[in-house]
Amino acid sequence: MDWNRFTELLPHYLANLVLVVLAITALRRFAGDLGFVVELGVVVVVVLAYPTIVRALGVTPSAWDDPEE
């Protein structure tokens, strides 16, 4: 395991997890309990949108661009 790559990606994994938790919390607070399928859909949208948002902000980790060695 490449520890440099891991330490570079860890903040992005944590940010993604925090965004998912915040999105599900906001959904439950403002719309109530809509069920597992809707929450899963929100998780998928957040996880898939995260790389696009990170690239747009210009904070892409180099590990995403480099092929794994």
Distance bins in CASP14 RR format, pairs under 12 A and 6 or more apart:
PFRMAT RR
TARGET T0000
AUTHOR 0000-0000-0000
RMODE 2
METHOD distances of the structure
MODEL  1
1 7 0 0 0 0 0 1 0 0 0 0 0
1 9 0 0 0 0 0 1 0 0 0 0 0
1 68 0 0 0 0 0 1 0 0 0 0 0
1 69 0 0 0 0 0 1 0 0 0 0 0
2 8 0 0 0 0 1 0 0 0 0 0 0
2 9 0 0 0 0 1 0 0 0 0 0 0
2 62 0 0 0 0 0 1 0 0 0 0 0
2 63 0 0 0 0 1 0 0 0 0 0 0
2 66 0 0 0 0 0 1 0 0 0 0 0
2 68 0 0 0 0 1 0 0 0 0 0 0
2 69 1 0 0 1 0 0 0 0 0 0 0
3 9 0 0 0 0 0 1 0 0 0 0 0
3 10 0 0 0 0 0 1 0 0 0 0 0
3 63 0 0 0 0 0 1 0 0 0 0 0
4 10 0 0 0 0 0 1 0 0 0 0 0
4 61 0 0 0 0 0 1 0 0 0 0 0
4 62 0 0 0 0 1 0 0 0 0 0 0
4 63 0 0 0 0 1 0 0 0 0 0 0
4 66 0 0 0 0 0 1 0 0 0 0 0
4 69 0 0 0 0 0 1 0 0 0 0 0
5 12 0 0 0 0 0 1 0 0 0 0 0
5 13 0 0 0 0 0 1 0 0 0 0 0
5 61 0 0 0 0 1 0 0 0 0 0 0
5 62 0 0 0 0 1 0 0 0 0 0 0
5 63 1 0 1 0 0 0 0 0 0 0 0
5 64 0 0 0 0 0 1 0 0 0 0 0
5 65 0 0 0 0 0 1 0 0 0 0 0
5 66 0 0 0 0 1 0 0 0 0 0 0
5 67 0 0 0 0 0 1 0 0 0 0 0
5 68 0 0 0 0 1 0 0 0 0 0 0
5 69 0 0 0 0 1 0 0 0 0 0 0
6 12 0 0 0 0 0 1 0 0 0 0 0
6 13 0 0 0 0 1 0 0 0 0 0 0
6 61 0 0 0 0 0 1 0 0 0 0 0
6 63 0 0 0 0 1 0 0 0 0 0 0
6 68 0 0 0 0 0 1 0 0 0 0 0
7 13 0 0 0 0 0 1 0 0 0 0 0
7 14 0 0 0 0 0 1 0 0 0 0 0
7 61 0 0 0 0 0 1 0 0 0 0 0
7 63 0 0 0 0 1 0 0 0 0 0 0
8 59 0 0 0 0 0 1 0 0 0 0 0
8 60 0 0 0 0 0 1 0 0 0 0 0
8 61 1 0 1 0 0 0 0 0 0 0 0
8 62 1 0 0 1 0 0 0 0 0 0 0
8 63 1 0 1 0 0 0 0 0 0 0 0
8 64 0 0 0 0 1 0 0 0 0 0 0
8 65 0 0 0 0 0 1 0 0 0 0 0
8 66 0 0 0 0 0 1 0 0 0 0 0
9 15 0 0 0 0 0 1 0 0 0 0 0
9 16 0 0 0 0 0 1 0 0 0 0 0
9 51 0 0 0 0 0 1 0 0 0 0 0
9 54 0 0 0 0 0 1 0 0 0 0 0
9 60 0 0 0 0 0 1 0 0 0 0 0
9 61 1 0 1 0 0 0 0 0 0 0 0
9 62 0 0 0 0 1 0 0 0 0 0 0
9 63 1 0 1 0 0 0 0 0 0 0 0
9 64 0 0 0 0 1 0 0 0 0 0 0
9 66 0 0 0 0 0 1 0 0 0 0 0
9 68 0 0 0 0 0 1 0 0 0 0 0
10 16 0 0 0 0 0 1 0 0 0 0 0
10 17 0 0 0 0 0 1 0 0 0 0 0
10 61 0 0 0 0 1 0 0 0 0 0 0
10 63 0 0 0 0 0 1 0 0 0 0 0
11 17 0 0 0 0 0 1 0 0 0 0 0
11 18 0 0 0 0 0 1 0 0 0 0 0
11 54 0 0 0 0 0 1 0 0 0 0 0
11 59 0 0 0 0 1 0 0 0 0 0 0
11 61 0 0 0 0 1 0 0 0 0 0 0
11 63 0 0 0 0 0 1 0 0 0 0 0
12 18 0 0 0 0 0 1 0 0 0 0 0
12 19 0 0 0 0 0 1 0 0 0 0 0
12 47 0 0 0 0 0 1 0 0 0 0 0
12 50 1 0 0 1 0 0 0 0 0 0 0
12 51 0 0 0 0 1 0 0 0 0 0 0
12 53 0 0 0 0 0 1 0 0 0 0 0
12 54 1 0 0 1 0 0 0 0 0 0 0
12 55 0 0 0 0 0 1 0 0 0 0 0
12 57 0 0 0 0 0 1 0 0 0 0 0
12 59 0 0 0 0 1 0 0 0 0 0 0
12 60 0 0 0 0 1 0 0 0 0 0 0
12 61 1 0 0 1 0 0 0 0 0 0 0
12 62 0 0 0 0 0 1 0 0 0 0 0
12 63 0 0 0 0 1 0 0 0 0 0 0
12 64 0 0 0 0 1 0 0 0 0 0 0
13 19 0 0 0 0 0 1 0 0 0 0 0
13 20 0 0 0 0 0 1 0 0 0 0 0
13 47 0 0 0 0 0 1 0 0 0 0 0
13 50 0 0 0 0 1 0 0 0 0 0 0
13 51 0 0 0 0 0 1 0 0 0 0 0
13 54 0 0 0 0 0 1 0 0 0 0 0
13 61 0 0 0 0 0 1 0 0 0 0 0
13 63 0 0 0 0 0 1 0 0 0 0 0
14 20 0 0 0 0 0 1 0 0 0 0 0
14 21 0 0 0 0 0 1 0 0 0 0 0
14 50 0 0 0 0 0 1 0 0 0 0 0
15 21 0 0 0 0 0 1 0 0 0 0 0
15 22 0 0 0 0 0 1 0 0 0 0 0
15 46 0 0 0 0 0 1 0 0 0 0 0
15 47 0 0 0 0 0 1 0 0 0 0 0
15 50 1 0 0 1 0 0 0 0 0 0 0
15 51 0 0 0 0 0 1 0 0 0 0 0
15 53 0 0 0 0 1 0 0 0 0 0 0
15 54 0 0 0 0 1 0 0 0 0 0 0
15 57 0 0 0 0 0 1 0 0 0 0 0
15 59 0 0 0 0 1 0 0 0 0 0 0
15 61 0 0 0 0 0 1 0 0 0 0 0
16 22 0 0 0 0 0 1 0 0 0 0 0
16 23 0 0 0 0 0 1 0 0 0 0 0
16 43 0 0 0 0 0 1 0 0 0 0 0
16 46 1 0 0 1 0 0 0 0 0 0 0
16 47 1 0 0 1 0 0 0 0 0 0 0
16 48 0 0 0 0 0 1 0 0 0 0 0
16 49 0 0 0 0 1 0 0 0 0 0 0
16 50 1 0 1 0 0 0 0 0 0 0 0
16 51 0 0 0 0 1 0 0 0 0 0 0
16 53 0 0 0 0 0 1 0 0 0 0 0
16 54 0 0 0 0 1 0 0 0 0 0 0
17 23 0 0 0 0 0 1 0 0 0 0 0
17 24 0 0 0 0 0 1 0 0 0 0 0
17 43 0 0 0 0 0 1 0 0 0 0 0
17 46 0 0 0 0 1 0 0 0 0 0 0
17 47 0 0 0 0 1 0 0 0 0 0 0
17 50 0 0 0 0 0 1 0 0 0 0 0
18 24 0 0 0 0 0 1 0 0 0 0 0
18 25 0 0 0 0 0 1 0 0 0 0 0
18 46 0 0 0 0 0 1 0 0 0 0 0
18 50 0 0 0 0 0 1 0 0 0 0 0
19 25 0 0 0 0 0 1 0 0 0 0 0
19 26 0 0 0 0 0 1 0 0 0 0 0
19 42 0 0 0 0 0 1 0 0 0 0 0
19 43 0 0 0 0 1 0 0 0 0 0 0
19 45 0 0 0 0 0 1 0 0 0 0 0
19 46 1 0 1 0 0 0 0 0 0 0 0
19 47 0 0 0 0 1 0 0 0 0 0 0
19 48 0 0 0 0 0 1 0 0 0 0 0
19 49 0 0 0 0 1 0 0 0 0 0 0
19 50 1 0 0 1 0 0 0 0 0 0 0
19 51 0 0 0 0 0 1 0 0 0 0 0
19 53 0 0 0 0 1 0 0 0 0 0 0
19 54 0 0 0 0 0 1 0 0 0 0 0
20 26 0 0 0 0 0 1 0 0 0 0 0
20 27 0 0 0 0 0 1 0 0 0 0 0
20 39 0 0 0 0 1 0 0 0 0 0 0
20 40 0 0 0 0 0 1 0 0 0 0 0
20 41 0 0 0 0 0 1 0 0 0 0 0
20 42 1 0 0 1 0 0 0 0 0 0 0
20 43 1 0 1 0 0 0 0 0 0 0 0
20 44 0 0 0 0 1 0 0 0 0 0 0
20 45 0 0 0 0 1 0 0 0 0 0 0
20 46 1 0 1 0 0 0 0 0 0 0 0
20 47 1 0 0 1 0 0 0 0 0 0 0
20 48 0 0 0 0 0 1 0 0 0 0 0
20 49 0 0 0 0 0 1 0 0 0 0 0
20 50 0 0 0 0 1 0 0 0 0 0 0
21 27 0 0 0 0 0 1 0 0 0 0 0
21 28 0 0 0 0 0 1 0 0 0 0 0
21 39 0 0 0 0 0 1 0 0 0 0 0
21 42 0 0 0 0 0 1 0 0 0 0 0
21 43 0 0 0 0 1 0 0 0 0 0 0
21 46 0 0 0 0 1 0 0 0 0 0 0
22 28 0 0 0 0 0 1 0 0 0 0 0
22 29 0 0 0 0 0 1 0 0 0 0 0
22 42 0 0 0 0 0 1 0 0 0 0 0
22 43 0 0 0 0 0 1 0 0 0 0 0
22 46 0 0 0 0 1 0 0 0 0 0 0
23 29 0 0 0 0 0 1 0 0 0 0 0
23 30 0 0 0 0 0 1 0 0 0 0 0
23 31 0 0 0 0 0 1 0 0 0 0 0
23 38 0 0 0 0 0 1 0 0 0 0 0
23 39 0 0 0 0 1 0 0 0 0 0 0
23 40 0 0 0 0 0 1 0 0 0 0 0
23 41 0 0 0 0 1 0 0 0 0 0 0
23 42 1 0 1 0 0 0 0 0 0 0 0
23 43 1 0 0 1 0 0 0 0 0 0 0
23 44 0 0 0 0 0 1 0 0 0 0 0
23 45 0 0 0 0 1 0 0 0 0 0 0
23 46 1 0 1 0 0 0 0 0 0 0 0
23 47 0 0 0 0 1 0 0 0 0 0 0
23 49 0 0 0 0 1 0 0 0 0 0 0
23 50 0 0 0 0 0 1 0 0 0 0 0
24 30 0 0 0 0 0 1 0 0 0 0 0
24 31 0 0 0 0 0 1 0 0 0 0 0
24 32 0 0 0 0 0 1 0 0 0 0 0
24 33 0 0 0 0 0 1 0 0 0 0 0
24 34 0 0 0 0 0 1 0 0 0 0 0
24 35 0 0 0 0 0 1 0 0 0 0 0
24 36 0 0 0 0 0 1 0 0 0 0 0
24 38 0 0 0 0 1 0 0 0 0 0 0
24 39 1 0 1 0 0 0 0 0 0 0 0
24 40 0 0 0 0 1 0 0 0 0 0 0
24 41 0 0 0 0 0 1 0 0 0 0 0
24 42 1 0 0 1 0 0 0 0 0 0 0
24 43 1 0 0 1 0 0 0 0 0 0 0
24 44 0 0 0 0 0 1 0 0 0 0 0
24 45 0 0 0 0 0 1 0 0 0 0 0
24 46 0 0 0 0 1 0 0 0 0 0 0
24 47 0 0 0 0 0 1 0 0 0 0 0
25 31 0 0 0 0 0 1 0 0 0 0 0
25 32 0 0 0 0 0 1 0 0 0 0 0
25 39 0 0 0 0 0 1 0 0 0 0 0
25 42 0 0 0 0 0 1 0 0 0 0 0
25 46 0 0 0 0 0 1 0 0 0 0 0
26 32 0 0 0 0 0 1 0 0 0 0 0
26 34 0 0 0 0 0 1 0 0 0 0 0
26 39 0 0 0 0 0 1 0 0 0 0 0
26 42 0 0 0 0 1 0 0 0 0 0 0
26 46 0 0 0 0 0 1 0 0 0 0 0
27 33 0 0 0 0 1 0 0 0 0 0 0
27 34 1 0 0 1 0 0 0 0 0 0 0
27 35 0 0 0 0 1 0 0 0 0 0 0
27 36 0 0 0 0 0 1 0 0 0 0 0
27 38 1 0 0 1 0 0 0 0 0 0 0
27 39 1 0 0 1 0 0 0 0 0 0 0
27 40 0 0 0 0 0 1 0 0 0 0 0
27 41 0 0 0 0 1 0 0 0 0 0 0
27 42 1 0 1 0 0 0 0 0 0 0 0
27 43 0 0 0 0 0 1 0 0 0 0 0
27 45 0 0 0 0 0 1 0 0 0 0 0
27 46 0 0 0 0 0 1 0 0 0 0 0
28 34 0 0 0 0 1 0 0 0 0 0 0
28 35 0 0 0 0 1 0 0 0 0 0 0
28 38 0 0 0 0 0 1 0 0 0 0 0
28 39 0 0 0 0 1 0 0 0 0 0 0
28 42 0 0 0 0 0 1 0 0 0 0 0
31 38 0 0 0 0 1 0 0 0 0 0 0
31 39 0 0 0 0 0 1 0 0 0 0 0
31 42 0 0 0 0 0 1 0 0 0 0 0
32 38 0 0 0 0 1 0 0 0 0 0 0
32 39 0 0 0 0 0 1 0 0 0 0 0
33 39 0 0 0 0 1 0 0 0 0 0 0
34 40 0 0 0 0 0 1 0 0 0 0 0
34 41 0 0 0 0 0 1 0 0 0 0 0
34 42 0 0 0 0 1 0 0 0 0 0 0
35 41 0 0 0 0 0 1 0 0 0 0 0
35 42 0 0 0 0 0 1 0 0 0 0 0
36 42 0 0 0 0 0 1 0 0 0 0 0
36 43 0 0 0 0 0 1 0 0 0 0 0
37 43 0 0 0 0 0 1 0 0 0 0 0
37 44 0 0 0 0 0 1 0 0 0 0 0
38 44 0 0 0 0 0 1 0 0 0 0 0
38 45 0 0 0 0 0 1 0 0 0 0 0
39 45 0 0 0 0 0 1 0 0 0 0 0
39 46 0 0 0 0 0 1 0 0 0 0 0
40 46 0 0 0 0 0 1 0 0 0 0 0
40 47 0 0 0 0 0 1 0 0 0 0 0
41 47 0 0 0 0 1 0 0 0 0 0 0
41 48 0 0 0 0 1 0 0 0 0 0 0
41 49 0 0 0 0 0 1 0 0 0 0 0
42 48 0 0 0 0 0 1 0 0 0 0 0
42 49 0 0 0 0 0 1 0 0 0 0 0
43 49 0 0 0 0 0 1 0 0 0 0 0
43 50 0 0 0 0 0 1 0 0 0 0 0
44 50 0 0 0 0 0 1 0 0 0 0 0
45 52 0 0 0 0 0 1 0 0 0 0 0
45 53 0 0 0 0 0 1 0 0 0 0 0
46 52 0 0 0 0 0 1 0 0 0 0 0
46 53 0 0 0 0 1 0 0 0 0 0 0
47 53 0 0 0 0 0 1 0 0 0 0 0
47 54 0 0 0 0 0 1 0 0 0 0 0
48 54 0 0 0 0 0 1 0 0 0 0 0
49 55 0 0 0 0 0 1 0 0 0 0 0
49 56 0 0 0 0 0 1 0 0 0 0 0
50 56 0 0 0 0 0 1 0 0 0 0 0
50 57 0 0 0 0 0 1 0 0 0 0 0
50 59 0 0 0 0 0 1 0 0 0 0 0
50 60 0 0 0 0 0 1 0 0 0 0 0
50 61 0 0 0 0 0 1 0 0 0 0 0
50 64 0 0 0 0 0 1 0 0 0 0 0
51 57 0 0 0 0 0 1 0 0 0 0 0
51 58 0 0 0 0 0 1 0 0 0 0 0
51 59 0 0 0 0 0 1 0 0 0 0 0
51 60 1 0 0 1 0 0 0 0 0 0 0
51 61 0 0 0 0 0 1 0 0 0 0 0
51 63 0 0 0 0 0 1 0 0 0 0 0
51 64 1 0 0 1 0 0 0 0 0 0 0
51 65 0 0 0 0 0 1 0 0 0 0 0
52 58 0 0 0 0 0 1 0 0 0 0 0
52 60 0 0 0 0 0 1 0 0 0 0 0
52 64 0 0 0 0 0 1 0 0 0 0 0
53 59 0 0 0 0 1 0 0 0 0 0 0
53 60 0 0 0 0 0 1 0 0 0 0 0
54 60 1 0 1 0 0 0 0 0 0 0 0
54 61 0 0 0 0 1 0 0 0 0 0 0
54 63 0 0 0 0 0 1 0 0 0 0 0
54 64 0 0 0 0 1 0 0 0 0 0 0
54 65 0 0 0 0 0 1 0 0 0 0 0
55 61 0 0 0 0 0 1 0 0 0 0 0
55 64 0 0 0 0 1 0 0 0 0 0 0
55 65 0 0 0 0 0 1 0 0 0 0 0
58 64 0 0 0 0 0 1 0 0 0 0 0
58 65 0 0 0 0 0 1 0 0 0 0 0
60 66 0 0 0 0 0 1 0 0 0 0 0
63 69 0 0 0 0 0 1 0 0 0 0 0
END
